[in-house]
Amino acid sequence: MSRPRVFSFEEKGALMTTLRFVLVALLVCLFPFHVGAGEESGTLRISTFNVNVTPPLGSPVLVAPVRKVEDPLFARGIVLLGGGKPIVLCAVDWVGISNDGHLVFRESLAQAARTTVDRVAVHALHQHDGPRCDFRAEELLQQYGDGGEWFDVAFLRDAIARTAAAVAESIPKAVEVTHIGVGKAIVEKVASNRRILSEDGQRVVLERLSRAAGNPAMRDAPEGVIDPELKSVSFWNEEVPLASLTYYATHPQSYYGNGDVTSDFIGLARATREKSLPNVAHIHFNGAGGNIAAGKYNDGSHQARVDLTARVADAMKRAWDSTKKKRISTGEIEWRVEKVFLPVAERLQIDQLHESMKSLKKEELRRVYDAMAIGWVERAESNGVPTELSCLRLGDVFLLQLPGELFVEYQLAAQKMRPQETVCVAAYGDYAPLYIGTEIAYSQGGFEITAGYTNVSPAVEKVLLDGMHRLLNGNSDLPPTPARGSG
């Protein structure tokens, strides 16, 4: 008698992922929601989803395997129905989702929502003790003997499949939206610019990073260029609140690097609001915080995380309390997309990147960034997958979805393009470009614009600003607002 086959851990993971993708397909078939019905009746509806996407013990996060879970990570979002094909906005408590990882995530959610990929936006919140997602990078790392060291593919694909299943399950439960609300509040003593410039503004003289760690110069330097405002956009059924989307620009790190998984002070502040409003879906998006962190106010202590959490939670509450509601109809909903090819950094050559990966020692972090860069250059050289910029207009509210670790100047520029309306920016979409500085930043120095940390050239500023202008202003003759300064 033959023995039953024993499946390996990897085979079990692949099998579970396959089963979950099958489940998504079944849910789409079994729940025959009709997109057209909402459009014909003029009814705007919303559904929400929330999935635990915490990596397991031993799974790789930023620089170490998971040794414990301080608090869980989530993929949260909304599906908006009735304004054309469904629109999906998703925020994930991971470091970054790039290249084909980002595309697979969006494709999976699009299938679940019965919409097109260009109507799905997926963003990371960039907590450093969370996972990355880039399947092409993992293929390259396997080629050079580092397979599984930096990406847990079985977990990542399973998390994506479970999120897609949650999207499909949520849609039959969609609720009518009659109003949207907007609130704002200043966040006190959290954000500070990481790049301290010389008096003439020509060069970076101090990099503040995410924590001061006892450095008096980092604490004493001014906040610099930031956006201190946290914005809240909420969806309501008459007097009943349904969902709250919040936006704030900063790196969300207090302390990190030992494999202790956490959503950090941004996720913990979000959890505080959940306790106060348990029947409201709370989804937070990180703004253009590439050159913004809590460094001036963060000494890296456990107490600092508590203090930063309290300050952000307080701003979220004040923004909610200041909410002004306005009736909304499907005729005021518009989804706009700009597909662009961001200029690749001139130093990035595939042959040289492969040589770099060969020369580096096994498990060296530099290999990860080289692998991600190869995937990025391959896209450019094949004129393959573009970078998609998108904007959801809700009456006089504009929700702008952008890629990479954007400098805050882009967020400020977006607001100047529509100074009379509310403009909210979600960055950290497709993470493949890594840091995206302003044109002048590339001559000022600082680690963000050096080899390995940015995959785009200084010409990126014009491409992005032009795309943002088209999304926010259509074909008007208003020129793009220059993004100048970096500190």
C-alpha positions as CSV (number, residue, x, y, z in Angstrom):
1,M,0.0,0.0,0.0
2,S,1.5,3.4,-1.0
3,R,1.8,6.1,1.6
4,P,-0.2,9.3,1.3
5,R,1.9,12.1,0.0
6,V,3.1,14.7,2.6
7,F,3.1,18.2,1.2
8,S,5.8,20.7,2.0
9,F,5.2,24.0,3.7
10,E,5.7,25.8,0.4
11,E,3.3,23.5,-1.4
12,K,0.7,23.9,1.3
13,G,1.0,27.7,1.0
14,A,0.6,27.6,-2.8
15,L,-2.4,25.2,-2.5
16,M,-4.2,27.5,0.0
17,T,-3.5,30.5,-2.2
18,T,-5.0,28.7,-5.2
19,L,-8.1,27.8,-3.2
20,R,-8.6,31.4,-2.1
21,F,-8.4,32.6,-5.7
22,V,-11.0,30.0,-6.6
23,L,-13.1,31.3,-3.7
24,V,-12.9,34.8,-5.1
25,A,-14.2,33.5,-8.5
26,L,-17.0,31.6,-6.8
27,L,-18.0,34.7,-4.7
28,V,-18.1,36.8,-7.8
29,C,-20.4,34.2,-9.4
30,L,-22.6,33.5,-6.4
31,F,-23.2,37.1,-5.4
32,P,-24.7,38.6,-8.6
33,F,-24.4,42.3,-7.6
34,H,-25.4,44.5,-10.5
35,V,-23.2,47.6,-11.1
36,G,-25.7,49.0,-13.6
37,A,-28.5,49.0,-11.1
38,G,-26.9,51.6,-8.9
39,E,-26.1,53.8,-12.0
40,E,-29.7,53.6,-13.4
41,S,-31.3,54.5,-10.0
42,G,-28.8,57.3,-9.4
43,T,-27.8,55.7,-6.1
44,L,-24.3,56.0,-4.8
45,R,-23.2,53.1,-2.5
46,I,-20.2,52.1,-0.5
47,S,-18.9,48.8,0.9
48,T,-15.9,48.4,3.2
49,F,-13.4,45.6,3.8
50,N,-10.7,45.0,6.4
51,V,-8.3,42.0,6.3
52,N,-5.6,40.9,8.7
53,V,-2.4,40.8,6.6
54,T,0.1,40.3,9.5
55,P,3.1,38.1,8.4
56,P,3.8,34.9,10.4
57,L,6.7,34.4,12.7
58,G,9.9,34.0,10.8
59,S,8.6,35.8,7.7
60,P,10.9,38.6,6.4
61,V,10.1,42.2,7.2
62,L,12.3,45.2,6.5
63,V,15.7,44.1,7.9
64,A,14.9,41.1,10.1
65,P,12.5,38.1,10.3
66,V,9.4,38.5,12.4
67,R,10.2,37.6,16.0
68,K,6.9,38.8,17.5
69,V,3.8,40.7,16.7
70,E,3.2,43.9,18.7
71,D,-0.1,44.6,16.9
72,P,-1.7,43.3,13.7
73,L,-1.3,44.7,10.2
74,F,-4.4,45.3,7.9
75,A,-5.4,45.8,4.3
76,R,-8.4,48.1,4.5
77,G,-10.5,50.0,2.0
78,I,-13.7,50.9,0.3
79,V,-15.6,50.0,-2.9
80,L,-17.6,52.8,-4.3
81,L,-20.5,51.8,-6.5
82,G,-22.8,53.9,-8.7
83,G,-20.4,56.3,-10.2
84,G,-19.6,54.2,-13.3
85,K,-17.7,51.0,-12.8
86,P,-16.8,50.2,-9.2
87,I,-13.9,52.1,-7.7
88,V,-11.6,50.4,-5.1
89,L,-9.3,52.3,-2.7
90,C,-7.1,50.1,-0.5
91,A,-4.5,51.0,2.1
92,V,-2.1,48.3,3.4
93,D,0.1,48.2,6.5
94,W,3.2,47.1,4.6
95,V,6.5,48.8,3.7
96,G,5.9,48.9,0.0
97,I,4.2,47.1,-2.9
98,S,6.0,47.4,-6.2
99,N,6.3,46.3,-9.8
100,D,4.3,43.1,-10.6
101,G,3.4,42.8,-6.9
102,H,1.5,46.1,-7.2
103,L,-0.1,45.0,-10.4
104,V,-1.1,41.5,-9.1
105,F,-2.7,43.1,-6.0
106,R,-4.7,45.6,-8.2
107,E,-5.7,42.9,-10.7
108,S,-7.0,40.6,-7.9
109,L,-9.1,43.4,-6.3
110,A,-10.4,44.4,-9.8
111,Q,-11.6,40.9,-10.5
112,A,-13.3,40.7,-7.1
113,A,-15.0,44.0,-7.6
114,R,-15.9,43.3,-11.2
115,T,-14.1,46.4,-12.4
116,T,-11.1,47.4,-14.5
117,V,-7.6,47.5,-13.0
118,D,-7.2,51.2,-13.7
119,R,-10.1,51.9,-11.2
120,V,-8.2,50.2,-8.4
121,A,-5.7,52.0,-6.2
122,V,-3.5,50.2,-3.7
123,H,-1.2,52.0,-1.3
124,A,1.2,51.1,1.5
125,L,1.4,53.0,4.7
126,H,5.2,52.3,4.9
127,Q,5.5,50.9,8.4
128,H,9.1,49.7,8.5
129,D,8.4,46.5,10.5
130,G,6.1,45.2,7.8
131,P,6.7,43.2,4.6
132,R,7.6,44.2,1.1
133,C,5.8,42.8,-2.0
134,D,7.6,42.5,-5.3
135,F,7.4,39.1,-7.1
136,R,9.9,40.0,-9.9
137,A,12.4,40.9,-7.3
138,E,12.0,37.6,-5.5
139,E,12.5,35.8,-8.8
140,L,15.8,37.6,-9.3
141,L,16.9,36.9,-5.7
142,Q,16.2,33.2,-6.1
143,Q,18.4,33.3,-9.2
144,Y,21.3,34.6,-7.0
145,G,20.7,32.3,-4.0
146,D,18.6,34.6,-1.8
147,G,15.2,33.1,-2.4
148,G,12.8,33.5,0.5
149,E,15.2,35.7,2.5
150,W,13.4,39.0,1.8
151,F,10.0,38.1,0.4
152,D,7.5,35.4,1.7
153,V,5.7,34.8,-1.6
154,A,3.3,32.2,-0.2
155,F,2.2,34.7,2.5
156,L,2.0,37.6,0.2
157,R,-0.1,35.9,-2.4
158,D,-2.4,34.5,0.3
159,A,-2.8,38.0,1.8
160,I,-3.7,39.4,-1.6
161,A,-6.2,36.5,-2.2
162,R,-7.9,37.0,1.2
163,T,-8.2,40.8,0.6
164,A,-9.8,40.1,-2.8
165,A,-12.2,37.6,-1.2
166,A,-13.1,40.3,1.4
167,V,-13.8,42.8,-1.4
168,A,-16.1,40.4,-3.2
169,E,-17.9,39.5,0.1
170,S,-18.4,43.2,1.0
171,I,-20.2,44.3,-2.2
172,P,-23.6,42.7,-1.6
173,K,-23.6,44.5,1.8
174,A,-23.0,48.0,0.2
175,V,-24.9,50.8,1.8
176,E,-26.3,54.0,0.1
177,V,-24.2,57.1,0.5
178,T,-26.2,60.4,0.7
179,H,-23.5,62.8,2.0
180,I,-19.8,63.2,2.2
181,G,-18.0,65.1,5.0
182,V,-14.7,66.9,5.2
183,G,-12.8,67.8,8.3
184,K,-9.3,69.1,9.0
185,A,-7.0,69.5,11.9
186,I,-3.4,70.5,12.5
187,V,-1.2,67.7,13.9
188,E,1.0,69.1,16.7
189,K,4.6,67.9,17.2
190,V,4.8,65.0,14.9
191,A,6.0,65.8,11.4
192,S,9.4,67.4,10.6
193,N,11.4,67.6,7.3
194,R,14.3,65.2,7.3
195,R,16.5,67.4,5.1
196,I,18.0,70.3,6.8
197,L,19.5,72.7,4.2
198,S,22.3,75.2,4.3
199,E,21.3,78.9,4.7
200,D,21.5,79.4,0.9
201,G,19.3,76.3,0.3
202,Q,21.8,74.7,-2.0
203,R,22.8,71.6,-0.1
204,V,21.7,69.3,2.7
205,V,23.8,69.8,5.9
206,L,21.9,67.5,8.2
207,E,19.7,64.4,7.7
208,R,17.2,64.1,10.5
209,L,15.7,60.7,9.5
210,S,13.0,59.1,11.6
211,R,14.4,59.6,15.1
212,A,16.6,62.1,16.7
213,A,18.2,59.5,18.9
214,G,19.6,62.1,21.3
215,N,21.1,64.3,18.6
216,P,20.5,67.9,19.8
217,A,21.0,69.3,16.3
218,M,18.2,67.2,15.0
219,R,15.9,68.3,17.8
220,D,16.8,71.9,17.7
221,A,16.5,72.4,13.9
222,P,13.2,73.9,12.7
223,E,10.4,71.6,11.4
224,G,11.1,72.8,7.9
225,V,8.7,72.3,4.9
226,I,5.9,70.0,6.0
227,D,2.1,69.8,5.6
228,P,0.9,69.9,9.2
229,E,-2.7,69.3,8.3
230,L,-4.6,66.0,8.6
231,K,-7.6,65.7,6.5
232,S,-10.7,63.5,6.9
233,V,-13.1,62.5,4.2
234,S,-16.2,60.6,5.4
235,F,-19.2,58.9,3.8
236,W,-22.6,59.0,5.4
237,N,-26.1,57.6,5.0
238,E,-28.1,60.7,6.1
239,E,-27.0,61.0,9.8
240,V,-25.2,57.6,10.0
241,P,-21.5,57.6,9.4
242,L,-20.2,54.7,7.3
243,A,-16.5,55.3,6.6
244,S,-13.7,57.7,7.4
245,L,-10.7,58.2,5.1
246,T,-7.8,60.1,6.7
247,Y,-4.7,61.6,5.1
248,Y,-1.4,62.8,6.7
249,A,2.1,63.0,5.4
250,T,4.9,61.5,7.4
251,H,7.1,58.4,7.8
252,P,5.2,56.4,10.5
253,Q,8.2,55.1,12.4
254,S,8.9,55.6,16.1
255,Y,11.4,52.7,16.5
256,Y,11.9,49.6,14.4
257,G,14.3,47.1,12.9
258,N,14.2,44.0,15.2
259,G,11.3,42.2,13.6
260,D,8.7,43.3,16.0
261,V,5.7,43.8,13.7
262,T,3.6,46.9,14.3
263,S,1.4,49.3,12.5
264,D,3.3,51.9,14.6
265,F,1.9,55.3,15.7
266,I,-0.2,55.8,12.6
267,G,-1.9,52.4,12.9
268,L,-2.2,52.7,16.6
269,A,-3.9,56.1,16.3
270,R,-6.3,54.6,13.8
271,A,-7.1,51.9,16.3
272,T,-7.8,54.5,18.9
273,R,-10.4,56.1,16.6
274,E,-11.9,52.6,16.0
275,K,-12.6,52.2,19.7
276,S,-14.4,55.6,19.8
277,L,-16.4,55.0,16.6
278,P,-16.6,51.2,16.3
279,N,-19.3,51.2,13.6
280,V,-17.3,53.3,11.2
281,A,-14.7,51.9,8.8
282,H,-11.4,53.7,9.4
283,I,-8.9,53.8,6.5
284,H,-5.8,55.9,6.7
285,F,-3.5,56.9,3.7
286,N,0.1,58.1,4.0
287,G,0.5,61.4,2.1
288,A,3.7,62.6,0.4
289,G,5.9,61.8,3.3
290,G,9.1,60.8,1.6
291,N,11.1,63.6,3.2
292,I,9.0,63.9,6.3
293,A,9.4,62.0,9.6
294,A,8.9,62.4,13.3
295,G,12.6,62.9,13.9
296,K,12.4,66.3,15.6
297,Y,10.0,64.9,18.2
298,N,11.1,61.3,18.3
299,D,13.9,59.9,20.5
300,G,13.2,56.3,19.5
301,S,11.9,55.4,23.0
302,H,8.8,53.4,23.8
303,Q,7.2,56.5,25.3
304,A,7.8,58.4,22.1
305,R,5.5,55.9,20.3
306,V,2.8,56.4,22.9
307,D,3.1,60.2,22.6
308,L,3.1,60.3,18.8
309,T,0.1,57.9,18.8
310,A,-1.8,60.2,21.1
311,R,-1.0,63.3,19.0
312,V,-2.1,61.8,15.7
313,A,-5.3,60.3,17.3
314,D,-6.1,63.7,18.8
315,A,-5.8,65.3,15.3
316,M,-8.0,62.5,13.8
317,K,-10.6,63.2,16.4
318,R,-10.5,67.0,15.9
319,A,-10.7,66.5,12.1
320,W,-13.8,64.3,12.6
321,D,-15.4,66.7,15.1
322,S,-14.9,69.6,12.5
323,T,-16.6,67.6,9.7
324,K,-18.9,69.6,7.4
325,K,-21.3,67.4,5.5
326,K,-22.6,67.9,2.0
327,R,-25.1,65.9,-0.1
328,I,-23.5,64.0,-2.9
329,S,-25.0,62.3,-6.1
330,T,-23.6,60.0,-8.7
331,G,-23.3,62.9,-11.1
332,E,-20.6,64.4,-8.9
333,I,-18.4,61.3,-9.0
334,E,-15.6,61.2,-11.5
335,W,-12.6,58.9,-11.8
336,R,-9.6,60.1,-13.8
337,V,-6.4,58.2,-14.7
338,E,-3.1,59.4,-16.2
339,K,-0.7,56.7,-17.4
340,V,2.9,58.0,-17.4
341,F,6.4,56.6,-17.8
342,L,8.5,58.1,-15.1
343,P,12.1,58.8,-16.2
344,V,14.5,56.1,-15.1
345,A,17.7,57.2,-13.2
346,E,20.5,57.3,-15.7
347,R,22.8,55.2,-13.5
348,L,20.4,52.2,-13.7
349,Q,21.7,49.7,-16.3
350,I,20.4,46.2,-16.1
351,D,23.8,44.6,-16.8
352,Q,25.4,46.6,-14.1
353,L,22.6,45.8,-11.6
354,H,23.1,42.1,-12.3
355,E,26.8,42.4,-11.8
356,S,26.1,44.2,-8.5
357,M,23.9,41.3,-7.4
358,K,26.5,38.8,-8.3
359,S,29.2,40.7,-6.3
360,L,27.2,41.2,-3.1
361,K,27.2,38.7,-0.3
362,K,24.2,36.5,0.2
363,E,21.5,38.1,2.4
364,E,23.0,41.6,1.8
365,L,20.2,44.2,1.8
366,R,21.6,46.0,-1.2
367,R,20.6,42.9,-3.3
368,V,16.9,43.7,-2.6
369,Y,17.1,47.2,-4.0
370,D,19.1,46.0,-7.0
371,A,16.4,43.4,-7.8
372,M,13.6,45.9,-7.4
373,A,15.5,48.3,-9.7
374,I,15.9,45.6,-12.4
375,G,12.2,45.1,-12.4
376,W,11.7,48.8,-12.7
377,V,14.1,49.2,-15.6
378,E,12.7,46.1,-17.4
379,R,9.3,47.9,-17.4
380,A,10.8,51.0,-18.9
381,E,12.9,49.3,-21.6
382,S,9.9,47.2,-22.8
383,N,7.5,50.1,-22.7
384,G,5.5,47.8,-20.5
385,V,3.5,48.6,-17.4
386,P,3.2,52.4,-16.9
387,T,2.9,54.1,-13.6
388,E,-0.8,55.1,-13.1
389,L,-1.8,58.4,-11.4
390,S,-5.4,58.6,-10.5
391,C,-7.9,61.0,-9.0
392,L,-11.4,60.4,-7.5
393,R,-13.5,63.6,-7.6
394,L,-16.3,63.7,-5.1
395,G,-18.0,67.0,-5.9
396,D,-15.4,69.6,-4.7
397,V,-13.2,67.0,-3.0
398,F,-10.3,65.5,-4.9
399,L,-8.6,62.3,-3.7
400,L,-5.2,62.0,-5.6
401,Q,-3.4,58.7,-5.8
402,L,0.3,58.9,-6.5
403,P,3.4,56.5,-6.5
404,G,6.6,56.1,-4.5
405,E,8.1,57.9,-1.6
406,L,7.1,61.4,-2.8
407,F,8.6,64.5,-1.3
408,V,6.0,66.7,0.5
409,E,6.4,69.5,-2.1
410,Y,4.3,67.5,-4.5
411,Q,1.4,67.4,-2.0
412,L,1.7,71.1,-1.4
413,A,1.8,71.7,-5.2
414,A,-1.4,69.6,-5.7
415,Q,-3.2,71.7,-3.1
416,K,-2.2,74.9,-4.9
417,M,-3.6,73.5,-8.2
418,R,-7.1,73.5,-6.6
419,P,-6.8,76.2,-3.8
420,Q,-10.6,76.5,-3.3
421,E,-11.3,72.8,-3.0
422,T,-10.2,70.0,-0.8
423,V,-7.2,68.0,-2.2
424,C,-6.1,64.8,-0.4
425,V,-2.9,63.0,-1.5
426,A,-2.2,59.3,-1.0
427,A,1.4,58.4,-1.9
428,Y,3.2,55.0,-1.7
429,G,1.2,53.5,-4.5
430,D,3.5,51.7,-6.9
431,Y,6.7,51.6,-4.7
432,A,9.1,50.8,-7.6
433,P,10.4,54.4,-8.1
434,L,11.4,54.5,-4.3
435,Y,12.1,58.1,-3.3
436,I,10.8,60.7,-5.7
437,G,12.5,64.0,-5.0
438,T,11.9,67.5,-6.5
439,E,14.2,68.4,-9.4
440,I,16.4,70.7,-7.2
441,A,16.7,68.0,-4.5
442,Y,18.9,65.9,-6.8
443,S,21.5,68.6,-6.7
444,Q,21.2,69.3,-2.9
445,G,22.5,65.9,-1.7
446,G,21.0,63.7,1.0
447,F,20.6,59.9,1.0
448,E,17.1,59.9,-0.6
449,I,18.4,60.9,-4.0
450,T,21.6,58.7,-4.0
451,A,22.2,55.4,-5.7
452,G,19.9,52.7,-4.4
453,Y,17.3,55.0,-2.8
454,T,15.8,56.6,-5.9
455,N,15.1,54.9,-9.2
456,V,14.1,58.1,-11.1
457,S,15.9,61.1,-12.6
458,P,15.4,64.8,-11.7
459,A,13.2,65.1,-14.8
460,V,10.5,63.2,-12.8
461,E,9.2,66.5,-11.4
462,K,7.9,67.8,-14.7
463,V,6.3,64.5,-15.6
464,L,4.5,64.2,-12.3
465,L,3.4,67.8,-12.0
466,D,2.0,67.7,-15.6
467,G,0.1,64.5,-14.8
468,M,-1.2,65.9,-11.5
469,H,-2.3,69.0,-13.3
470,R,-4.2,67.1,-15.9
471,L,-5.9,65.0,-13.2
472,L,-6.9,68.0,-11.1
473,N,-7.6,70.6,-13.8
474,G,-8.4,68.7,-16.9
475,N,-7.5,70.7,-20.0
476,S,-7.4,74.1,-18.4
477,D,-4.5,76.4,-19.2
478,L,-3.5,76.8,-15.5
479,P,0.2,76.0,-15.5
480,P,1.6,73.4,-13.0
481,T,2.8,74.7,-9.7
482,P,6.6,74.2,-9.4
483,A,7.6,72.0,-6.5
484,R,10.6,73.9,-5.0
485,G,12.6,73.5,-1.9
486,S,13.2,70.4,0.3
487,G,13.7,71.6,3.8
